[in-house]
Each structure stands twice: as structure tokens, then as C-alpha cells.
Amino acid sequence: MPYCVVTAAAAAVAGGAHAQEEEVRIFYQRYGQGATKVLLIIGFAGTYESWGPQVKGLTGAIEPVDEEAPAGDDSGAAEGVEVCCFDNRGMGHSSVPEQKSQYTTAIMAKDALALMDHLGWRKAHVFGHSMGSMIASKLAAMAPDRVASLALLNTTGGGYQCIPKVDWHTISLACRFLRARTPEQRAILDLEVHYTKEYLEEAVGSSTRRQMLYQEYLKGLSSGGMQSRHGFEGQLNACWTHKLSTKELDRIRLAGFFVLIIHGRDDVIAQLYYARRLAEKLQPAAKLVELHGGHLVSHERPAEVNMSLMEMIKASKSNTDLEEWSNLPKKSDAGSLRKRDGDGVNYLIVTYNLLGKLHLILLFLFGVFHVILEHARTALRVLKPARVSASTL
């Protein structure tokens, strides 16, 4: 199987000391052939296979390139698209480091850059989904000269922005997620998290899309196995600690490449509000596309997503002006109201930050309550006295 070995790097450990990180192997697959290079970065607990609809839409291929084939730059080849997708550290066939400190979006962005070096790609269109979009944005901020264009699907700014909107539905999903122990339980839950109910209930032949997708998810989880505890906690740490500074946002915004933000309006994981905010911060380079769909809008609306991605690739080649690319109002127009009342805006920002922290505290308390309740139930089952019949006395 094709692997990219990531150069070992110093990782912080307790007490401020440093220890060498063990060798990390990144599993990848390549599809199609051509001068246009596209790097696909998947999200939390996902594998390279999750990019199936985009691989087929961008390259027309369903089978990976022979790993013995040369992977260097083929700029002289016929016009076409070559795609590379991979398993992030902590998932699939890639290495699973044990320390949470070995999982950050910056470290994982360096994994992606190392993979580009391994492939001989000087530049690529970088597309990321969910956590993969956080990694992609870090990569773009770290090495903007390596990015031809940037697409962020179902993205947030990391940290508390990763917390879903608190309502009874998401609370129920969170409880069930904590209790999921088998591939069957996880497959049922993943469907509800990733897709809209409308999409799942669509008829497909003699069954529903839910039944069809359940079998696919179950097959994938059973063959690849559930994500390990180290991988789960590590990737969760990467999402929770992710943040783009103002300087990093400026580097992306002023780099000269197009940014495309695609989001499902019914996403219960990554809230649309944060995607809109990020798009505003990246003006005039950003274009925002909102589609009817859930967190996996790339699967639910593959034709629209693929069309938008190809439009950005073509626009990048045609040297389209950034202002022509963006579909957002100009900053001067959007900011006119803010300029009129700066004190009011500051008040709103402070209020918003406080509400965000309160949101986080409430979710944390709910999680603690759930864990205590589960332990209490277990203790009661253990301590419950056994019934003894009169005949045994």
C-alpha cells in the first residue's frame, strides 16, 4: 500500500521537556492523471474513501492509480485532473500516535505538505471537509505559495465553534454517540448526523436510501474497524485547539488564490453561521455556496458540489479577478453599519463571546451529568441484592 513517511518532529510532553515523535506513516491513494493537482483532506473520523463522489466527479475514475506508476509532475501531459486523498493520522490505514499533543491542525497540515512533497507536487488545489477544512486552512496559512485554490466544505473556526447548536435533537445524538459501542449502533447514528431526514427517506429501488447507506456504513466500519481511542481523542483535540489568527486569515485573504466555502444549510455539526462569518473575514477572495443538505453535503448534493469545485479550478486558470469571483457584499458596504456605531458593535461582540462561553459551559455540565448518571446506573446494577428463593434457605 502507498504510504508517505512523515519526518519525525519534536513533540511537547509534560514538564516542558521534549521527546521525538515516532515515525508517522500517512496512507494515500491517487486517482486520474493530469497537470491539475487536487489534494483532498477528509474530516474527523473519516477515511480517504469518504471523498468517493468528488474523486469520480473530478477525475471520472473509480479505481486508484497503480502505486508503481510515477507520481511526479506531469505538466506536459494531456489536460486532466489528478486527485490525491489520504487518511489523516489517527484513522484508517495511517499511523495512530498515542499522545494528544501529536494531533493539531498545524501538525496535520504539515502531514499534508509532506505528502505533496512526496508526490512531487509543487502546487495543488486544496479541498477540505469539516476537520479537513481546518487542516486545509492551516496549510494555506502556512504555505500559501503551495495552494492554487482553497475549498472549505462544512467548516467552522474550531474550538467552541465545533459545538453543535444545543437543542433536544443534538443532545439526544450526543448521548447516543457516547453509548455507541458497536458498528451497528455507530452506523445508525452516523446517518442521522451526516444527512437530512428528507434525503434518508428517499426511495431507492425497493428500499430507502437510509437502508442502502446503513449497509455501506456498516460494511466500512466492520472492515476498517471503529476508530481507536487514541485516534478519536487526538483528532478531537485537533478540532478543539484549532484557531486561525488574524495574521493567518490575512495571509489566506491576500495570497491571491480563490477561496470557496460550501455548506449544508441543515448541518447539525458545523453551524452555517460560522461558515458565513469565515467567508466574510476572507473577502474579497471568498465565495459562499449554501446548499440544501446536512454535514455530508458532498454526498447529499455531489453534482452541485463538484460543479462548484470545477468552476473554481477553471476560474483559477483563467485569471478571473477576485472581486468577480466573490459573491459576498463588499466590506465597505457590509461594514457601513458597524462604522456608524462602534460602541454598539463592541457590545454585541462581548455579548456574543459570553453566550458562546455559556453555551460551552452548559454542554460541559451536561456531559458531566451524563457520565455520572451512567456510573450510577452501573453501580446500582452491581450493588443490587440477588433474589434468593425460599427453597434454598
N, C-alpha and C positions, 0 to 999 in steps of 0.2 A: 504494500500500500504506500502511496506517496506521502511523505512527511517532510516538513520543514523543521529543522532543529534550531531552536531559538538560543542565541548566545546567552550563557548564564550571566546573571546580574546580581549585584548585592541587594539583599532584601533586609529591611529593618526588622529587628527582633526585640524582645523585651529587654529593658535595661539600657537601650540606646546602642547596644552592640550590633555588629553586622555579621551576617553569615552568607555564604554563597548559595544562591538558589540552585536547586538541582536542575539538570537538563530538562527542558520542556520541548516536547515534540508536538507540532501542530499538523493535524491531518487535513488534507485538502483534496479537492477534485477540480479538474478543468474541463470546460465544455466549449465546443466551437473553435473557430480559428479566424484570425484576422488582426488587423492593425489596431482596432479599437479594443482596449482592455477595460474590463469591468470587474471590480472586486466587491463581492457581496459579503456583508458581515451580519450574521444572524444574532438573534437576541437571547434573552435569558432562557436557559434550559433547552435551547433549540439546537438542531444539528444542521449541517450543510444541506440535507435533503429538504429542509423547510423552504428552500428557495426554488423548488421544482417549477412552479408556474412562471417564474421570472427567467429561469435558465432556458426553458423551452421558448418563451416569448421573445427573448433577446437573441438567441442563437439558433433556434429551431432544432436543437439537439436534445436527446433524452439520455444518451449514453455518454459517459465521460471519455475524454481523450486518453489514448493509450499512454500510460505513465512513462513508457520508454521514449515517447516522442519528444523532440526538443521543445523546451518551453521558453526559449529566448525571444527577443524582439523580432517580429516578422513584419516590419513596416512595409516591406516590399511585396507582401502577399496581397491577394485579391481582397477587396473591401469586404469586411466582415467583422464579427464581434467574438472575442474570446472572453469567457467568463471564468472566474475562479471563486469558489465558495469553500468554506472551511469550518471545522468545529473549533469553537473557542476553547481555550484552556478551561478544564473543569467539566467538559461534556463530550459525549460521543467517543471517537477514537483518539482524541487528543489527550495529552497528559493532564493529570489531576493533582496539582500541588496541594499540600496539606494545610499550609498557613494562609489565613485570610489576607495577610499583608501582601501575598503574591497575586492578589486579584484586585486590580484597579483598572479603570478605563484607560489610564495612561499606559500602564504595563501592557494591556491587551491591544492598545493601538500600536505599540512597539512590536508586538507579535505580528500584526498585520503588515507593518512596514518591512519586517524581516522576511515575511512571505513574499512580498513584492520583490525584494532584493533576490530572493531565492529563485523566483520565476524570471528574473531579468527584466522586470517591468520598471521603466523609469517613471511612468506616469499612468494613472488609471482613473476611471470614473468610479467613485467610491459610494456605494449604496449600503445603508444600514437599516435594520429594523429593530425597534424597541431598544433594548440594551445595546444592540449592534449599532443603532444610530448614535448613541452616546460615544461609543468607541470610534465611530466614523468621524464625528465632530472633533474628538480629541486628536485624531490622526490629522485632520485638516488644519487644526490649530498648530500642531507640532511641525508639520511638513507641508505647508500649502503648495510648495512647488511640485509636490508629487501628485497633486489632485487635479484632474481635468474637469470634474464637476462633482457635486455632493448632493446625494438624495437621502433624506431622513424620513423614514416611514414610522408612523405611530410613535413619535418621540416625545420626551419630556426633558426637563433640565436636570434630572437626577434628584437625589435627596428626598425631601418630603413631597416633591412633585410626583414621585413614583407611587404615592399612596392614592388608591382609588377614592372616588367620591364616596363618603360614608353614607350608606343607606342600608336598609334591611337586606337588599339583594346582595350587595358586596360583602356585608357581614356574614351572611349565610355561606357565600362562596369561600370566604376566608376560613370559617370553621371547618367546612368540608375539606378544604385544602390541607389543613393541619391534621385531619384524621385520615387522609388518603394513604393507604399502605400497600395497595395492590395496583397492578397495571390497569385492571378493570375500573377501579374507583378513580384513578387518575385520568383515564381516557374520558370518562363521563364528564368529569369536572373541566378538563381542558376544552372540550367542545363548547360548554356554556361560557367559558371565559373568552375564547377566541372568536366566536361567531355570534351573529344576531339570531334570535329565535326564529325570525322570519326565514332566514337562509337555511337553518337546520331543518325546518319543517317542509321545505320544498320537496316535491315528489321527484324521485329519480328512478324511472322504470317502475317496478312493483314495490319499491321501498321508499324511504325518505332519505334525504341527504344525511341526516343525523345517524341513521343506521349504517350507511355506507362509510361515513367518516369515522364512526366508532370502531369499525373493523380495521380501518387503516391505522388509526392511532394505537389500537391495541396491538397490532402486528409490530408497529415501530417500537413501542415500549417493551414488548416481550422480547424482541430480537436484540435491541440495543441495551435494554435494562433501564431501570429507574436511575435518575441522576444520583450520584453518590452524595453523602452528607458534606464532604469537603468541597465538592464542586458546587453544590447548592448554596452553602454558606459563603463560599468565596465569590461567586457571581452576584449573590445578593449584596455582599459588601461593595462590589464594584458599582452597582447601581446606587447604593445608598451614599457612597462617598463621592459620586460624580458631581462635578460642577464646572461650568465654563466661566472663567473670569471675564471681566470687561475687556482686558487686553486680548484674551483668546478670541472673544467674539469679534473684536475689531480686526484681528488677523484674518479671520474667515471672511468677514464682510468686505474687506479691502483687497483680498487676494486676487480678485478679477475673474474667478470662476463662478458659474451659476450654482445656486442652491435651490433644491426642490424639496418642499415639505409636504408629504402626503399623509392624510389622517382620516380614519374612520369616525364618522360622527357619533356612532354608538359604542365606541371603545370604552369598556368598563375598567381598563387597566391604566392606560395613559390618557389623561383628560385632554380634550380638544383645546381647552382654554390655554394650556401651557404651550401647545404647538403653535397657536396663534401668536402668543407673546414672543416666542423664539423667532418666528418669521418676521415680526415687527423689528426685533433687535438686529436682524441680519439684512435689513433694507440697505441699499436697493438691489442686493444680489438675490433675494429670496422670492420664490413663487410658492403660494399656498394652494394646495388642491384638497378639497374636502369631498369625501365620497361616502355614500351610504354603506356602512359596514362596521364590523367590530375591530378587535385588535389585530386580527389577521386579515386586514382588508386586502393584502396582497394575494390572498387565496380567494377571498369572497368576491372581489372585483378585479381579477387578474388582467382582463382586457384593458380596462381604464388605467390601471397602474402601469402596465407595460407600455401603453401608448404614451403616457406622461414621461416615463423614463427615456423612451426613444426620442421624444421631442426634445428633451434636454440634451441628449447626446448630439443630435443634429444641430441644435442651436449653438452648442459649443464649437462645432466645426465651422459653422457659418459666420462666426464672429458677431453674432447678434449683440446689440447694445444691452447692457444690464437693465436700464430703465424700460426697454421694450420687453425684456423677459419678465420682470416683476409684475404681478397683478395686484399689488398692495398699494394703498394710497401713499403719496409721498410723505416723508417725515415732516415736512413743513406744514402740510395740511393736517396730518394726524396730531401734530404737536401744538397746533394753534390754541386749542382749548387749554392745554396744560400751561402754556405760557401766560395765559390770562390770569391764572390763579395758582401760582406755585405753591402757596401755603396749603391750599386745599388738596393739591396732588400729594404733597408730603404727608398730609394727614391720612389720605387714602392708602398710601404705601405702608405707613406704620400700622394702620388698622388691618390691612391685608396680611402683613407679616405676622401679626399677633394671632389672627384667625388661623393662619397656616400652622403655627406652633400649637395652638389649642387643638386643632384637628389631629396633629401628630400625638399629642398627649392623650387624647381620648382613645385613639386607636391602640396606643401602647397599654393603657389601662384595661381596655377590652381584651387584649392578648393575654395580659397577666391573669385577668379574671378567668379566661378560658382555660389556661394551663392549670390554675389552682382547682378549678372545677373538675377537670379530668383526673388530677391526682386524688382528689377527694373521693370520686367515684371508684377509683381503683382501690383505695384504702378501705372503703366500705365493703367492697366485694371480698377483700382478703379477711376482714375482721368479722364478717357476717357469720354468726354461730351456725354450725351444722345441725340439721334436724336429726334427732335420734328416736327411732320407733320404740314403743313400749316393750316389744318382744326382745330387744337387745339388752334391756336392763336386768 
